[in-house]
């Protein structure tokens, strides 16, 4: 996101899609884009729908959890958030989200930049859908993670 318009567009996509597919609110107020990025006590990540999906959003909590800066996260293939043996399980999750729109209570093993392995727990993963119905990728939100 290089311009304010882009940030607002991404925030709207993440928040509106979450509400559309889950029926719940991710944030309380429409103007909470800065709060979601800077201060939310939960991690939010989003990747596009390219053949090798790449992250285009990671809030500060996600950045701290995974140990990547914004510049390192954005554009990184999302498959690199899991170790090679765990990528097949991660792909099954993403396929399930594509079919169902979202899943709750997901638990998965992930890897940080440092090599630290950790579990994300009670995650919600959802399909990102533009107002015209076009699928734009997937996002994840989780409050809890535990180091291995």
Steps between C-alpha positions, in 0.01 A plus 500: 500500500668812383216751510233584755235389250662158478504464880133596522411261217686209661343572840153512343560172315619318814228636729207474256597148394528386861149631570358361177621143551483470881218740592728650767690828526879496494512859630239714672529816290554561129784743579706241688755428224784655703390314812487169310848557361673659802321384815275199450576231761461235230692419183351560155667388179374493142631351179394538138366225277797462267626151421759536778301732732693795642429701811369851443405580861638419844415712801757586768392206720556258209834665421612456862378140511680397181799733542472668159478872428226636272750518214604137551144370542332670206576307183630192684338173390256405775610135480825609670305561821497121545787254480510272197357191680207710629417663165276214384285538813494878444387450140213275616392785730506753215304265273238455773469877543453539124219246506323618818575875515666481843602271782527564872710338771791420269827388656818479296876487539684803363858622478643844574782673313739391776406134457293500820207262459164580655136397496233744394180411680130579474561670165230614263595477134269654243456566133561860387217608271478832315165683482456368142530141629854443370719293731810696599686251720474387859562649843565359845449637849623342821522615861710217635836348414737280697866426438589136454 
